[in-house]
Amino acid sequence: MPASSRDSSAGAGWQDQEPGRYRELMPPRVVELSWLNPATLWRARNGPLASIFGDPTGTDRQRWVGAQTERGAAEGDLVITRDDPDTFSFMLLGDTGEGDGPQYAVVPGLLKEGAGTRYAVVCSDVIYPVGTGNDYPTKFFRPYRDYDAPIYAIPGNHDWYDGLTGFMRVFCRAPALPPAARARPLSAAWWRGLLWARPDTPDDALLDQARQMRSAPAQAASQPGPYWAMDSGPIRIIGIDTGLLGDIDREQGEWLRRVARGPRPKILVTGSPIYVDGEHHPCAIAGGGTVDEVVRDPAHHFVAAIGGDIHNYQHYPVDVGGRRIEYVVSGGGGAFMHATHTIPRVSVGGVGEDDFRCYPMRGDSLAFYSRLYGRRLRLRRLFDLTPDQASAVVAHRLGTTPVRASDRTVTLRARFVASVLGVASHRRRRSRFRLRLPVRRTLTQVLSPGSATYSPPFFKNFLRLDVTPEAIRIRCYAATGLRAHELDPPVEDDFTIPLTPATPAA
C-alpha cells in the first residue's frame, strides 16, 4: 500500500515528484474558473437572493417531480431498482465539475480503483459555477467517459442556480419547466424575480453529441428525479435534494420518512453534510423535524450519512443510542479545496479529536494556504510555511500531537501565519495575534478558489464502498495530481460498518 499523507510528506505530495498525466484527458482549451471574478459571482447570485427574498426551491422541486410523474418517468416512490448481487462495490465523489486540472486529476485514480464497480454516485454540485446544461460536455461527459458503469447524482446548490434545468435534462431527460406564475407586485417574490438569474437553454444537439462519450450499454443510467431511493444488493441508498439553502421541503420530507422505513440497511447521500467542520447541522424539514432525526431513528436502520458541498473529506463516527452511524463529508471530487485547518479541535456528537479524520490533514491545509497567500500577496518570506512547520504550529494551537512526527520549533512567524489564516486555539487566553473567528475564516476563504490551485498537490478525494451482506467497507482515496498517486492512489481513511443490527457500536 502506498504511503499516505498520514505517513509522510511525500505521501501528501509535497516532495518533488513526477506530475500526473491527467492533462492528457483534458480538452485542448480549458477555461479556468475564478471565484474572484465578479462575473462569476453575478452568475451565481440566486443563492444570496434566495436568502434575502425567500427560497423558491421547494416549490420548483415539486414542479419538477410532478412533471416527471405526468411524463411517466417517476413512478411509485422514486425508487430505482437494480439487479446488483449481495456482494458488490460502488464509487462516490462530490463537488466535481469545474472542468479544470483538479477535476481531471481525480479521474485516473477513480478509474483504477473503480474498475469492476457497479456504479458511481455524485453527491452535490455536479457542475460549477451555475449548473448549466451546456457545461456538461466538458465537466461531466468528457471526464468520466471511460468509467464503464452508470453514474447517478443528487444536485447541490450550484446545480440549482439555473433552476435545475441542466441537471434534469442530463440525468432525467426532462424538458424545461414552463414559466412559474407571476408573483404579486411588490411582494418578496416579485423583488426576487427582478434580479433572479434565468436558466440557460440547453443545447440539445451539443448534449446529444456529448452523450456519445458515455453511450455504452454498461454506462446507461436513469433516475426519476432530483431525489431518489435505490435498492442495490443488500442496502438501500437514499439521495436527497437540499436545494439552494441546505434544507428540504415538506413533500420530500414525507417521502424520506416513507422510503426510510424497514429493516434494510441504509445510506443517506445528501448535498448538505450533517456533521461538518466540527459542528452538527441536522438539516431542517419544512413543516417540522430534521433529516438527522430520520437518520437516527433506530427503526430506519441508517448506517451512514455522506454529504458533499464542503470541498474536502471529514469523518465523524457518532454513537447514537448504543449503535454507530458514520457521518462523512466527501466533497473533494474536483472543485477548489476548502480548508481543514480552520476546523477547531473536534468535540461534537460524542466524537473527539482522536476519532476524527480529515483530508487534507490540517497541517497540509495550512501549508497549502500559506503558499497561496505568499504567492498572491507577494509575501512568500512571511507567509510560506513548510508542511512540517505548518503541522507543528497546528498541533501547538490545537493542543494535539502531530500525525506526522515533526521536531520543528513553533516560531513566532508560524504562530502569526496560523492565527491570520484561521487556525483555532484550544487556549482560552487571548493570543496577541488572534483575530475574531468570522474574520479569520473570511481571510482563508478569500483566496481559496480554484484559480489559485492549478499545480499539485491538489488534495482531492473519492470514495470506494465495498458491500457484503455482513458489512460495508469505506475507503477514502487521495488524488494529488502526481503520477505515482494516479497509478496507486493512497488510502487516507479506511473503516468498516457492520450490517448486523445486533452489533454494538465500537
C-alpha positions in Angstrom: 0.0 0.0 0.0 1.4 3.4 -0.9 2.3 5.9 1.8 -0.5 8.3 2.6 -0.3 11.9 3.9 -0.5 10.5 7.4 2.7 8.5 6.8 5.0 11.1 5.1 5.2 14.4 3.4 5.9 12.5 0.1 2.7 10.6 0.7 0.9 14.0 0.9 2.5 15.0 -2.4 4.8 17.8 -1.1 8.2 16.5 -2.3 9.3 16.9 -6.0 7.6 14.1 -7.9 6.6 13.3 -11.5 3.4 15.2 -12.3 0.4 13.1 -13.4 -0.8 12.6 -16.9 -4.3 13.8 -16.2 -3.8 16.7 -18.6 -3.9 14.3 -21.4 -7.5 13.7 -20.6 -8.4 17.4 -20.8 -9.8 19.4 -23.7 -7.2 21.4 -25.7 -8.5 24.6 -24.3 -9.8 24.9 -20.7 -11.5 28.0 -19.3 -10.1 28.4 -15.8 -12.9 29.2 -13.4 -12.2 32.0 -10.9 -14.4 32.7 -8.0 -12.7 36.1 -7.6 -14.2 37.2 -10.9 -17.2 39.5 -10.3 -18.9 38.0 -13.4 -18.8 34.5 -11.9 -20.3 35.8 -8.6 -23.0 37.6 -10.5 -24.0 34.5 -12.4 -24.2 32.6 -9.1 -26.4 35.3 -7.5 -29.5 33.2 -6.9 -28.2 31.7 -3.7 -27.9 35.1 -1.9 -31.2 36.3 -3.4 -32.9 33.2 -2.0 -31.6 34.0 1.4 -32.9 37.6 1.2 -36.2 37.3 -0.6 -37.2 33.7 0.1 -36.2 30.3 -1.4 -38.4 29.0 -4.3 -36.5 25.7 -4.4 -39.2 23.6 -2.6 -42.0 24.7 -5.0 -39.8 24.3 -8.1 -38.6 20.9 -6.9 -42.1 19.6 -6.6 -43.0 21.1 -10.0 -40.1 19.0 -11.4 -41.2 15.9 -9.7 -44.8 16.5 -10.7 -43.8 16.9 -14.3 -41.8 13.7 -14.2 -44.8 11.9 -12.8 -47.0 13.2 -15.6 -44.5 12.0 -18.1 -44.4 8.5 -16.6 -40.8 8.9 -15.7 -41.3 9.0 -11.9 -43.4 6.1 -10.6 -44.1 4.8 -7.2 -41.9 6.3 -4.5 -39.0 7.3 -6.9 -37.2 4.0 -6.1 -34.5 2.8 -8.5 -34.4 -1.0 -8.5 -31.1 -2.5 -9.6 -30.0 -6.2 -10.0 -26.8 -5.9 -8.0 -25.6 -9.0 -6.2 -25.3 -9.2 -2.4 -21.5 -8.5 -2.7 -20.5 -5.6 -4.9 -18.7 -2.2 -4.9 -19.5 1.3 -6.0 -17.8 4.7 -6.1 -18.8 8.0 -4.6 -17.5 11.5 -5.1 -18.8 15.0 -4.7 -18.5 18.6 -5.9 -16.9 17.7 -9.2 -17.4 19.9 -12.1 -15.1 23.0 -12.5 -13.8 21.3 -15.7 -10.1 22.1 -14.9 -6.9 20.3 -13.8 -8.0 19.5 -10.3 -11.2 17.8 -11.5 -9.4 15.8 -14.2 -6.6 14.9 -11.7 -9.2 12.7 -9.8 -10.0 10.7 -12.9 -7.0 8.3 -13.2 -7.3 7.1 -9.6 -11.1 6.9 -9.9 -10.8 4.7 -13.0 -8.1 2.4 -11.4 -10.0 1.9 -8.1 -13.4 2.0 -9.8 -12.6 -0.9 -12.2 -15.3 -3.5 -11.8 -17.5 -1.4 -9.6 -21.3 -1.4 -10.4 -21.9 2.4 -10.5 -20.9 5.8 -9.1 -22.8 8.4 -7.2 -22.1 12.2 -7.4 -23.2 13.8 -4.2 -23.7 17.6 -4.7 -22.7 20.2 -7.3 -22.1 18.2 -10.4 -21.4 21.4 -12.4 -19.9 24.8 -11.5 -20.5 27.7 -11.4 -24.2 27.6 -12.2 -25.1 24.1 -13.2 -25.9 25.0 -16.9 -26.6 22.1 -19.2 -24.1 23.4 -21.7 -21.2 22.8 -19.4 -21.9 19.1 -19.1 -19.9 18.1 -22.2 -16.5 19.2 -20.7 -17.4 18.9 -17.0 -19.2 15.6 -16.9 -19.3 13.5 -20.0 -15.6 14.0 -21.0 -14.0 13.5 -17.6 -16.0 10.3 -16.9 -16.2 8.9 -20.4 -14.0 5.9 -19.5 -15.9 5.0 -16.3 -17.7 1.9 -17.6 -20.7 1.9 -15.3 -23.8 4.1 -14.6 -23.4 7.4 -12.8 -26.3 8.7 -10.6 -26.4 12.1 -8.9 -28.1 14.4 -6.5 -27.9 18.2 -7.1 -26.1 20.7 -5.0 -26.8 24.4 -4.6 -24.8 25.3 -7.7 -26.9 22.9 -9.8 -29.9 24.9 -8.6 -28.5 28.2 -9.8 -30.1 27.5 -13.2 -33.3 26.3 -11.7 -32.1 22.6 -12.0 -32.7 22.8 -15.8 -29.3 21.3 -16.8 -29.3 18.6 -14.1 -32.8 17.4 -15.0 -32.1 17.5 -18.7 -28.9 15.3 -18.3 -29.9 12.9 -15.6 -33.7 12.6 -16.1 -34.1 13.6 -19.8 -36.7 16.1 -18.6 -37.8 19.1 -20.7 -37.6 22.6 -19.2 -40.4 23.6 -16.9 -43.0 26.2 -18.1 -42.6 29.7 -16.5 -43.9 29.9 -13.0 -47.0 32.0 -12.2 -46.2 35.7 -11.8 -45.7 36.9 -8.3 -47.9 39.6 -6.7 -46.4 43.0 -7.4 -44.1 44.4 -4.7 -44.0 41.0 -2.8 -40.7 39.5 -1.8 -41.0 37.0 -4.7 -41.6 39.9 -7.1 -38.5 41.7 -6.0 -36.6 38.4 -6.2 -37.8 37.9 -9.7 -36.4 41.3 -10.8 -32.8 40.1 -10.2 -33.2 36.3 -10.5 -30.8 34.7 -13.0 -32.8 32.8 -15.7 -31.5 29.4 -16.7 -29.6 28.9 -20.0 -31.4 27.0 -22.7 -29.6 23.6 -23.0 -28.2 23.0 -26.5 -29.7 19.6 -27.2 -27.5 19.0 -30.2 -24.4 19.7 -28.1 -25.7 17.4 -25.3 -26.6 14.6 -27.7 -23.1 14.7 -29.2 -21.6 14.7 -25.7 -23.7 11.7 -24.6 -21.8 9.7 -27.2 -18.8 9.8 -24.8 -20.8 7.7 -22.3 -23.1 5.8 -24.7 -22.0 2.2 -23.9 -24.9 0.0 -22.6 -23.0 -0.6 -19.4 -22.9 3.1 -18.7 -26.7 3.7 -19.1 -28.4 5.3 -16.1 -31.8 6.5 -15.4 -33.1 8.3 -12.3 -36.6 9.5 -11.7 -35.9 13.0 -10.2 -33.6 15.1 -8.2 -34.1 12.9 -5.1 -34.5 9.1 -5.2 -34.0 5.9 -3.4 -32.0 3.0 -4.8 -32.2 -0.7 -3.8 -28.8 -2.1 -4.5 -27.8 -5.6 -3.3 -28.5 -5.8 0.5 -28.7 -2.0 1.0 -30.8 1.0 0.1 -29.2 4.3 -0.8 -31.4 7.4 -0.3 -30.4 10.6 -2.1 -32.0 13.8 -1.0 -32.0 17.2 -2.7 -31.2 20.0 -0.3 -31.6 22.8 -2.8 -30.2 26.3 -2.6 -30.1 26.8 1.2 -29.5 23.3 2.6 -32.9 22.1 3.7 -35.8 20.1 2.2 -39.4 20.8 1.5 -42.4 19.2 3.3 -43.2 16.8 0.4 -39.7 15.5 0.2 -39.6 15.1 4.0 -42.7 13.0 3.9 -41.2 10.9 1.1 -38.0 10.5 3.1 -39.8 9.1 6.1 -41.6 6.6 3.8 -38.6 5.3 2.0 -36.6 5.1 5.2 -38.9 2.6 6.8 -37.9 -1.1 7.1 -35.0 -3.2 8.3 -32.9 -2.9 5.2 -29.5 -1.1 6.0 -29.5 2.4 4.5 -27.0 5.1 3.5 -28.1 8.7 3.1 -26.5 10.8 0.4 -27.0 14.5 0.8 -25.8 17.8 -0.6 -25.7 19.2 2.9 -23.5 17.2 5.3 -24.9 16.7 8.8 -21.6 16.8 10.7 -19.1 19.2 9.2 -16.3 21.5 10.4 -16.8 20.3 14.0 -20.5 21.2 14.0 -23.8 19.5 13.8 -26.2 20.6 11.1 -29.3 18.3 11.3 -30.9 19.7 8.1 -34.4 21.1 8.6 -37.5 19.7 7.0 -40.2 22.2 6.2 -43.2 21.7 8.5 -41.1 20.3 11.3 -38.4 17.8 12.1 -35.0 17.3 10.6 -33.2 14.9 8.3 -30.9 13.7 11.1 -33.9 12.7 13.2 -34.9 10.4 10.4 -31.4 9.1 10.1 -31.1 8.4 13.9 -34.4 6.6 14.2 -33.4 3.0 15.0 -36.4 1.7 13.1 -34.9 3.1 9.9 -31.5 1.3 10.1 -29.3 4.0 8.7 -25.6 3.1 9.0 -24.0 6.1 7.3 -24.8 9.7 6.0 -22.5 11.0 3.3 -22.6 14.6 2.2 -20.9 16.9 -0.3 -20.9 20.7 -0.5 -17.7 21.2 1.5 -14.6 20.5 -0.7 -12.6 18.2 1.5 -13.0 14.9 3.4 -14.2 14.6 7.0 -15.3 11.6 9.1 -17.3 11.6 12.3 -18.2 8.2 13.8 -21.2 9.1 16.1 -22.6 6.9 18.8 -26.4 7.0 18.6 -28.1 5.1 21.3 -25.6 2.3 21.5 -25.1 1.9 17.8 -22.8 3.9 15.5 -23.6 6.0 12.4 -20.8 7.1 10.2 -21.2 10.7 9.2 -18.9 11.6 6.3 -18.1 14.7 4.2 -16.8 13.8 0.7 -16.7 16.9 -1.4 -13.2 16.7 -2.8 -14.1 15.4 -6.2 -12.7 18.3 -8.2 -13.7 21.8 -7.1 -11.4 24.2 -5.2 -10.2 23.0 -1.8 -11.9 24.1 1.3 -9.5 24.5 4.2 -9.4 22.0 7.0 -7.0 23.9 9.2 -9.9 26.2 10.3 -11.7 23.2 11.9 -11.3 23.6 15.7 -10.4 20.8 18.0 -13.3 18.3 17.5 -15.7 17.7 20.3 -19.2 17.1 18.8 -21.7 14.3 19.0 -19.5 12.4 21.3 -16.7 12.4 18.7 -13.4 13.7 20.0 -10.2 14.6 18.2 -8.8 11.1 18.3 -11.8 9.7 16.5 -12.0 12.4 13.8 -10.4 12.1 10.4 -10.0 14.7 7.7 -8.2 15.0 4.4 -6.2 17.1 3.8 -4.9 17.0 7.3 -4.9 20.4 9.0 -1.2 20.9 8.7 -1.2 20.2 5.0 -4.1 22.6 4.6 -2.3 25.3 6.4 0.9 24.8 4.3 -1.3 24.9 1.1 -2.9 28.2 2.1 0.3 29.8 3.4 1.9 29.2 0.0 -1.2 30.5 -1.7 -1.2 33.7 0.3 2.6 34.1 0.0 2.3 33.9 -3.8 -0.8 36.1 -4.1 0.3 38.8 -1.7 4.0 38.6 -2.8 4.9 38.0 0.8 6.3 34.5 0.5 9.1 35.0 3.0 6.5 36.0 5.6 3.7 33.6 4.8 5.2 30.4 3.4 5.3 27.5 5.9 6.8 24.1 5.2 4.5 21.2 5.8 6.5 20.3 8.9 6.2 23.9 10.2 2.5 24.0 9.5 1.9 20.6 11.2 3.8 21.7 14.3 2.0 25.0 14.7 -1.4 23.5 14.1 -0.7 20.8 16.8 0.6 23.6 19.1 -2.6 25.7 18.7 -5.0 22.8 19.0 -3.1 21.0 21.8 -2.7 17.8 19.9 0.2 15.6 18.7 1.2 15.9 15.0 0.0 13.0 13.0 3.3 13.1 11.1 6.1 13.3 13.5 7.8 16.7 13.5 10.6 18.2 15.6 10.1 21.7 14.2 10.1 24.5 16.7 7.0 26.7 16.6 8.3 30.1 15.7 6.6 33.5 16.2 6.2 33.8 12.5 4.5 30.4 12.2 2.1 31.4 15.1 1.3 34.7 13.3 0.6 33.0 10.0 -1.5 30.3 11.6 -3.6 32.9 13.5 -4.1 35.1 10.5 -5.2 32.1 8.3 -7.7 30.8 10.8 -6.2 28.0 12.9 -8.2 27.9 16.1 -6.6 27.8 19.5 -7.7 25.5 22.4 -6.4 28.0 24.9 -8.8 30.4 26.5 -6.4 33.2 26.9 -6.3 35.7 24.1 -3.4 35.4 21.7 -1.7 38.7 20.7 -2.3 37.6 17.0 -5.7 36.2 17.5 -8.5 37.5 15.2 -12.2 37.0 15.7 -13.3 33.7 14.2 -15.6 35.1 11.4 -12.7 37.4 10.2 -10.2 34.6 10.3 -12.4 32.3 8.2 -13.1 35.1 5.7 -9.4 35.7 5.3 -8.8 32.0 4.5 -11.7 31.8 2.1 -11.0 34.9 0.1 -8.1 33.3 -1.8 -9.4 29.7 -1.8 -10.9 29.5 -5.3 -9.6 27.0 -7.8 -7.9 29.7 -10.0 -5.1 29.6 -7.4 -4.7 25.8 -7.3 -3.6 24.6 -10.7 -0.4 22.8 -9.6 -0.2 19.6 -7.4 -0.7 18.6 -4.8 -4.5 19.1 -5.2 -5.7 17.2 -2.1 -8.8 15.8 -3.9 -10.6 12.6 -2.8 -13.1 10.0 -3.8 -14.6 7.0 -2.0 -14.9 3.3 -2.8 -17.6 1.4 -0.9 -17.4 -2.4 -0.8 -20.7 -4.0 0.2 -21.4 -7.5 1.5 -24.4 -8.8 3.5 -22.3 -8.5 6.6 -20.5 -5.2 6.3 -19.7 -2.1 4.2 -16.1 -1.1 3.9 -15.4 2.6 3.0 -12.1 3.8 1.8 -11.2 7.4 1.1 -8.6 7.7 -1.7 -6.4 10.7 -2.3 -5.9 12.4 -5.7 -3.0 14.7 -5.7 -2.2 15.2 -9.4 1.1 13.2 -9.1 1.9 10.3 -11.3 2.7 7.8 -8.5 -0.7 8.5 -6.9 -2.5 8.1 -10.3 -1.0 4.6 -10.6 -1.6 3.7 -6.9 -3.9 6.1 -5.0 -3.1 6.4 -1.3 -5.8 5.5 1.2 -6.4 8.3 3.6 -9.2 6.6 5.7 -10.4 3.1 5.9 -13.2 1.8 8.1 -15.9 -1.0 8.1 -19.5 -0.7 9.0 -21.1 -3.9 10.4 -24.6 -4.6 9.0 -25.7 -6.9 11.7 -28.3 -4.9 13.7 -27.3 -6.5 17.0 -23.7 -5.4 16.7 -22.9 -2.7 19.3 -21.0 0.4 18.5 -17.3 0.0 18.6 
